[in-house]
Amino acid sequence: MKKKYIIMLSFLLGIIFFISIIFINDKKIFFSLKGKSFIELNYGSDYYEDGFEAKYCNKYLKLFCKDISDKVRISKREIKEKNKYFINYNLIYKNINKVLTREIQYIDKESPVIKLTDSNISICPNQEYIEEGYKAIDNVDGDLTDKVKTTIKDNKVYYTVSDKAGNKRVVYRDINYKDDEKPTISLVGGNKSYIFVNQEYVDRGFSANDNCDGDITSKVEVHNNVNTSKTGEYDINYTVTDTMGNKSVVTRKVVVYNDASTVPKNGKFIYLTFDDGPGSYTESILNVLNKYNVKATFFVTNQFSKYQYLIKKEYESGHSIAVHTYSHNYGNIYSSLENYINDFNNMNQIIFEQTGMYSKIFRFPGGSSNTISKFNKGIVTEIANEMTKLGYYYFDWNIDSTDTIAKDSNVIYNNVIKEVEKHNNSVVLLHDIKKANIESVEKIITYGLNNGYTFLPLTENSPQVHHHINN
């Protein structure tokens, strides 16, 4: 009996051993991807490999495994037009070939970026918005600036753009409608005027401009308290308000005086006047005048037409522009009243073209005392009477610098300063076509300022220095 059990046990152990041998040796390849086999990434993002697992193990219990990852070969296949690529994991082991594939799909989820040009510019309430600039960039499509659509609503500018993938971006800019800038008022002839007692005061004019409303000269209110019958200093106030309520006020001082009245500084005035230009030295003389902020009077001609543009520069620098002569041809000018007026009007038209205004001031060629016109008896008297009736003012001079003869600036300077002490109102004859006056004028100005003189340009209200008419 005992022997029988031994035989049966031996048989059973044999069967178990046989089965165990078969079981242990029955192996297979276990090959799988870590992570997902299909991955979506935003365009431009980097893909980081999740990895894989490759083992050779018991088929049933996954025991007695051997790592065979080193037998895996990785390759990529890209499909550019579809923004995707495939990663192939190829495993060959014990004549067994296994292939796994991971698909990477790039999709565009990012909206374009719109950058607005920074600006703190205020827009006038009555003006249209002018685009200040923008740029649109997409991570895939690149520059989309020309695809941006703009709309204006509720004081905002909206900027909208979409890329090819349909990603949309909308930004807006506030329109800053604002006007807190005051209008500007410009007084023709400066902010101070002088007039002899009992003379009629004639305002030289003004203009008003606003940054939003433009020319608002017609809206200026003038409050004038000048009493020309009594010496003293008076104010003329010019007031203007734009449509947003910004208000400006400027004042012109008007000094009414006579020879014995109290007048500024030492009570004496110097009126520098220049005949026969503009010419090649005019601009240099203007630079000297501007250096000292001295205003003068230019009796202009058209002798040197290429310098006409300097008339505008003289005017814009605050100097008085007056008519001398168009042709400077004495024989023609004084041949008749008609010829004189034609010559005068031709020159005054050029003044208008350069300055926007006609001049009411003139100087006779050769002065009102000239004798060269005696070939036509009484012509100067006739012209003086007619021009006065027409509302024009002529000025001669009471100091001749003799610059038409003297070429030395010191001689010219001395001729002037020895005479200014003799007059309360010194009207000095100079010529801006004389090179020596570039230096002599600066010397005269320096002397005058150091000795309390007031330099002024001639106006309709200035003392009218007249010669004795000899014809």
C-alpha positions in Angstrom: 0.0 0.0 0.0 2.8 2.3 0.9 4.5 1.6 -2.4 1.4 2.4 -4.2 1.2 5.9 -2.7 4.9 6.5 -3.5 4.2 5.7 -7.1 1.2 8.0 -7.3 3.1 10.9 -5.6 6.0 10.5 -8.0 3.6 10.6 -11.0 1.9 13.7 -9.7 5.2 15.4 -9.1 6.3 14.5 -12.6 3.2 16.0 -14.0 3.7 19.2 -12.0 7.3 19.4 -13.0 6.4 19.0 -16.7 3.7 21.6 -16.5 6.0 24.0 -14.6 8.7 23.7 -17.3 6.1 24.4 -20.0 4.6 27.3 -18.0 7.9 29.0 -17.1 9.2 28.8 -20.7 6.0 30.2 -22.3 7.0 33.9 -22.7 5.8 36.9 -24.8 6.7 40.5 -25.6 4.9 43.2 -23.6 5.2 46.5 -25.6 3.1 49.7 -24.8 3.2 53.5 -24.9 3.2 55.6 -21.8 0.8 58.5 -22.0 -1.8 59.0 -24.8 -1.4 57.7 -28.3 -3.1 60.9 -29.7 -2.0 64.2 -28.4 -3.1 67.8 -29.3 -0.6 70.6 -28.8 -1.0 74.3 -29.3 1.0 75.4 -32.4 4.5 76.3 -31.5 4.6 74.3 -28.3 7.2 71.7 -27.6 6.3 68.0 -27.3 8.0 66.1 -24.5 8.3 62.4 -25.0 6.1 60.4 -22.6 8.1 57.2 -23.3 7.2 53.5 -23.7 7.6 50.1 -22.0 9.2 47.0 -23.7 9.6 43.7 -21.8 10.0 40.1 -22.5 8.1 38.1 -19.8 6.2 35.0 -18.8 3.1 34.9 -20.9 0.7 34.3 -18.0 2.1 35.8 -14.9 4.3 38.5 -16.4 7.2 37.1 -14.3 10.8 36.6 -15.0 10.7 39.8 -17.2 13.6 41.1 -19.3 13.8 44.8 -20.3 14.2 45.0 -24.0 13.7 48.8 -24.4 17.1 49.1 -26.1 15.7 47.1 -29.0 13.2 49.8 -29.8 13.9 52.2 -32.7 12.0 55.5 -32.9 11.2 57.3 -36.2 9.1 60.3 -37.1 6.9 61.1 -40.1 5.6 64.6 -40.6 2.6 65.9 -42.6 3.2 69.6 -42.8 0.1 70.6 -44.6 -2.0 69.1 -41.8 0.3 70.3 -39.0 0.8 66.8 -37.6 3.4 64.2 -37.3 3.5 60.5 -36.3 6.1 58.9 -33.9 6.7 55.3 -34.8 8.2 52.9 -32.1 9.6 49.9 -33.9 10.6 46.8 -31.8 12.3 43.7 -33.2 13.1 40.9 -30.8 13.5 37.1 -31.3 12.3 37.6 -34.9 9.2 39.3 -33.7 8.4 42.8 -35.1 6.0 45.1 -33.2 5.2 48.7 -34.2 3.4 51.3 -32.1 2.4 54.8 -33.3 1.7 58.0 -31.4 0.0 60.9 -33.3 0.9 64.5 -32.5 -1.6 67.0 -33.8 -0.7 70.8 -33.7 -3.7 73.0 -33.5 -3.9 76.8 -33.4 -5.8 77.9 -30.3 -4.0 81.2 -29.8 -5.7 84.5 -30.8 -3.7 87.2 -32.6 -2.2 90.1 -30.6 -3.1 93.7 -31.4 -0.8 96.3 -30.2 -2.0 99.9 -30.2 0.4 102.8 -30.6 0.5 104.6 -27.2 -0.8 108.1 -27.3 -2.1 110.8 -25.0 -3.3 113.0 -27.8 -6.6 114.8 -27.2 -9.0 115.1 -30.1 -11.0 118.3 -30.6 -14.7 117.6 -30.0 -15.6 119.0 -33.5 -13.0 117.0 -35.3 -12.9 113.5 -36.7 -10.7 110.9 -35.1 -7.4 110.3 -36.9 -6.0 106.8 -36.4 -2.9 106.8 -34.2 -1.6 103.4 -35.3 -1.7 99.7 -34.5 -0.1 96.4 -35.4 -1.5 92.8 -35.4 0.7 89.7 -35.1 -0.4 86.1 -35.1 1.7 83.2 -33.8 1.0 81.2 -37.0 -0.1 83.7 -39.7 2.4 86.4 -38.9 1.6 90.0 -39.6 -2.2 90.5 -39.8 -2.2 94.3 -39.6 -3.9 94.7 -43.0 -6.7 92.3 -41.8 -7.7 94.5 -38.8 -11.2 96.0 -39.0 -11.9 99.2 -37.1 -15.2 100.6 -35.9 -16.0 103.6 -33.8 -18.8 103.5 -31.2 -19.5 105.3 -28.0 -16.2 107.3 -28.1 -14.2 104.1 -28.5 -12.3 102.7 -31.5 -12.7 98.9 -31.7 -10.0 96.8 -33.5 -11.0 93.3 -34.6 -8.9 90.6 -36.3 -9.2 86.8 -36.8 -6.5 84.4 -37.9 -7.0 81.5 -40.4 -7.9 79.2 -37.6 -10.7 81.4 -36.6 -9.1 82.7 -33.4 -10.5 86.2 -32.8 -9.1 89.2 -31.0 -10.9 92.5 -30.1 -9.3 95.4 -28.4 -10.4 99.0 -28.1 -9.0 102.5 -27.6 -10.7 105.4 -25.8 -11.1 108.5 -27.9 -10.0 111.4 -25.7 -12.3 114.2 -26.9 -11.0 117.2 -25.1 -10.2 120.9 -25.6 -8.8 122.8 -22.7 -6.4 125.0 -24.8 -7.2 128.7 -24.9 -7.4 130.5 -28.2 -4.5 132.8 -29.2 -4.9 136.5 -30.1 -2.3 138.2 -32.1 -2.1 142.0 -32.2 -0.8 143.6 -35.4 1.9 146.0 -34.5 2.6 144.7 -31.1 1.0 145.2 -27.7 1.9 148.8 -27.3 1.0 151.8 -29.4 1.8 155.6 -29.1 -0.3 158.4 -30.3 -0.1 162.2 -30.1 -2.8 163.9 -28.1 -5.9 164.8 -30.1 -4.9 162.5 -33.0 -7.4 159.9 -34.1 -6.5 156.4 -32.9 -6.6 153.8 -35.6 -6.3 150.2 -34.4 -3.8 148.2 -36.5 -5.9 145.1 -36.2 -5.8 141.7 -34.7 -6.4 138.0 -35.4 -7.6 135.1 -33.3 -7.1 131.4 -33.8 -8.1 128.4 -31.9 -6.6 124.9 -32.0 -10.1 123.4 -32.6 -12.3 126.2 -34.0 -9.7 127.7 -36.4 -10.0 131.4 -37.3 -12.3 133.0 -34.7 -11.3 136.6 -35.4 -14.9 137.5 -35.9 -15.7 136.5 -32.3 -13.2 138.9 -30.7 -14.8 141.5 -28.5 -12.9 144.7 -28.2 -13.2 147.0 -25.2 -11.6 150.3 -25.9 -11.3 153.1 -23.3 -8.7 155.3 -25.1 -9.3 159.0 -24.7 -7.0 160.7 -27.3 -7.9 164.2 -25.9 -6.0 163.4 -22.6 -2.5 162.3 -22.2 -1.9 159.0 -20.3 -1.8 155.2 -20.8 -4.9 153.4 -21.7 -5.8 149.7 -22.2 -7.6 148.1 -25.1 -8.8 144.6 -24.1 -9.3 141.9 -26.8 -11.4 139.0 -25.6 -12.4 135.8 -27.4 -14.0 132.5 -26.2 -14.0 129.2 -28.2 -16.9 126.8 -28.4 -15.7 124.9 -25.4 -15.6 128.0 -23.2 -11.9 128.5 -23.2 -11.3 132.2 -22.9 -8.4 134.4 -23.8 -7.7 138.1 -23.1 -4.9 140.2 -24.4 -4.2 143.9 -23.8 -2.8 146.6 -26.0 -1.3 149.6 -24.1 -2.0 152.9 -25.9 0.1 155.8 -24.7 -1.4 159.2 -25.6 1.3 161.9 -25.3 2.5 165.3 -26.6 6.0 166.8 -26.7 5.9 167.8 -23.1 4.0 164.7 -21.8 5.4 161.9 -19.7 6.5 159.2 -22.0 8.5 156.0 -21.5 12.2 155.9 -20.6 13.9 159.2 -21.4 10.9 160.4 -23.4 12.7 160.0 -26.7 12.0 157.6 -29.5 14.1 156.3 -32.4 12.4 155.1 -35.5 14.8 153.2 -37.7 13.6 153.2 -41.3 15.2 151.3 -44.2 14.6 152.3 -47.9 15.2 150.6 -51.3 15.2 146.9 -50.1 14.9 144.1 -49.7 18.3 143.2 -51.0 21.3 141.1 -50.4 22.1 142.6 -46.9 18.5 142.8 -45.6 18.5 139.4 -43.9 21.7 140.2 -42.0 20.2 143.5 -40.8 17.1 141.6 -39.8 19.2 139.3 -37.7 20.7 142.3 -35.9 17.3 143.8 -35.2 16.0 140.4 -33.9 19.0 140.0 -31.7 18.0 143.1 -29.7 14.2 142.7 -30.2 14.1 146.1 -31.9 11.3 146.8 -34.4 11.9 149.0 -37.4 10.2 150.1 -40.6 11.0 148.9 -44.1 10.0 151.1 -47.1 10.2 148.4 -49.7 10.7 148.3 -53.4 10.8 145.7 -56.1 14.3 146.6 -57.4 15.6 143.2 -56.4 12.6 140.9 -57.0 14.4 137.7 -56.0 14.4 139.0 -52.4 10.6 139.6 -52.2 10.3 136.7 -49.8 12.1 138.8 -47.2 9.1 141.1 -47.0 7.2 138.3 -45.4 10.1 137.7 -43.0 10.2 141.4 -42.0 6.5 141.4 -41.3 6.5 138.1 -39.3 9.4 139.6 -37.2 7.0 142.4 -36.1 8.5 145.2 -38.3 6.3 147.7 -40.2 6.1 147.3 -43.9 5.5 150.4 -46.0 5.5 151.4 -49.7 8.5 153.1 -51.2 8.3 152.4 -54.9 7.8 149.5 -57.2 10.2 150.7 -60.0 12.2 153.4 -58.4 12.1 155.1 -61.8 11.7 158.8 -60.9 11.1 159.8 -64.5 8.1 157.5 -64.7 6.8 157.8 -61.2 6.6 161.6 -61.1 5.4 162.0 -64.7 1.8 162.0 -63.6 -0.5 161.3 -60.6 -1.8 158.2 -62.4 1.6 156.8 -63.0 2.5 157.4 -59.3 -0.6 155.6 -58.1 -0.1 152.7 -60.5 3.5 152.3 -59.2 2.3 152.6 -55.6 -0.4 150.0 -56.1 1.9 147.5 -57.8 4.2 147.6 -54.8 1.4 147.4 -52.3 0.1 144.4 -54.1 3.4 142.6 -53.6 3.2 143.6 -49.9 -0.3 142.0 -49.7 0.9 138.8 -51.3 3.7 138.5 -48.8 1.9 139.6 -45.6 -1.8 139.3 -46.2 -2.3 143.1 -45.7 -2.0 146.3 -47.6 0.1 149.1 -46.1 -1.2 152.6 -45.3 2.2 154.1 -45.0 4.5 155.3 -47.7 7.6 157.3 -48.4 8.2 159.5 -51.5 11.1 158.4 -53.6 13.7 161.0 -52.7 11.4 162.3 -49.9 8.6 164.8 -50.2 11.2 167.6 -50.5 12.9 166.2 -53.6 13.6 168.5 -56.5 14.3 165.8 -59.1 10.5 165.8 -59.8 10.5 169.5 -60.9 10.3 168.4 -64.5 6.6 168.1 -63.7 5.6 171.2 -61.7 3.5 170.6 -58.6 3.4 166.8 -58.9 4.6 166.1 -55.3 2.0 168.4 -53.9 -0.7 166.8 -56.0 0.3 163.3 -55.0 0.5 164.3 -51.3 -3.0 165.8 -51.3 -4.5 162.8 -53.2 -2.9 160.1 -51.1 -4.0 161.8 -47.9 -7.5 161.9 -49.2 -7.3 158.2 -49.9 -6.3 157.6 -46.3 -2.6 157.0 -46.6 0.2 158.5 -44.5 3.6 159.5 -45.7 6.8 159.8 -43.7 10.0 161.6 -44.4 13.0 161.7 -42.0 14.7 164.1 -39.7 18.0 162.3 -39.4 19.9 161.3 -42.6 22.5 158.7 -41.8 24.3 159.6 -45.2 24.8 155.9 -45.7 24.4 156.4 -49.5 27.7 158.3 -49.4 29.5 156.9 -46.3 30.8 153.4 -46.5 32.3 153.3 -43.0 29.9 152.0 -40.4 31.5 154.3 -37.7 30.8 157.4 -39.9 27.2 156.3 -40.3 26.8 155.6 -36.6 28.3 158.9 -35.6 26.1 160.8 -38.0 23.0 159.3 -36.4 23.8 159.5 -32.7 24.9 163.2 -32.8 21.4 164.0 -34.2 19.2 161.9 -32.0 19.8 164.1 -29.0 18.2 166.9 -30.9 14.8 165.2 -31.3 12.1 163.7 -29.2 11.2 161.5 -32.2 14.1 160.6 -34.4 13.1 159.2 -37.7 16.4 157.8 -39.1 16.9 157.3 -42.9 18.9 154.2 -43.6 19.2 151.7 -46.5 19.1 148.0 -46.1 20.9 147.5 -49.4 24.1 149.0 -47.9 26.5 146.5 -46.4 28.0 148.9 -43.8 24.6 149.1 -42.1 25.0 145.5 -40.8 27.5 146.9 -38.3 26.2 150.5 -38.0 22.7 149.5 -37.1 24.0 147.3 -34.2 26.1 150.2 -32.9 23.1 152.6 -33.1 20.9 150.1 -31.3 23.4 149.6 -28.5 23.8 153.3 -28.0 20.1 153.8 -27.9 19.4 151.1 -25.4 22.2 152.2 -23.2 20.9 155.8 -23.1 17.2 155.2 -22.5 15.8 155.5 -26.0 12.7 153.6 -27.1 12.9 152.0 -30.5 9.6 151.8 -32.4 8.3 150.9 -35.8 6.2 153.6 -37.6 2.5 153.2 -37.6 -0.4 155.4 -38.8 -0.4 156.8 -35.3 3.3 157.7 -35.2 4.4 161.3 -35.3 4.4 162.3 -39.0 7.8 163.8 -39.8 7.4 165.8 -43.0 9.8 167.8 -45.1 8.8 171.0 -46.8 7.4 170.1 -50.2 9.5 171.8 -52.8 7.3 170.9 -55.8 
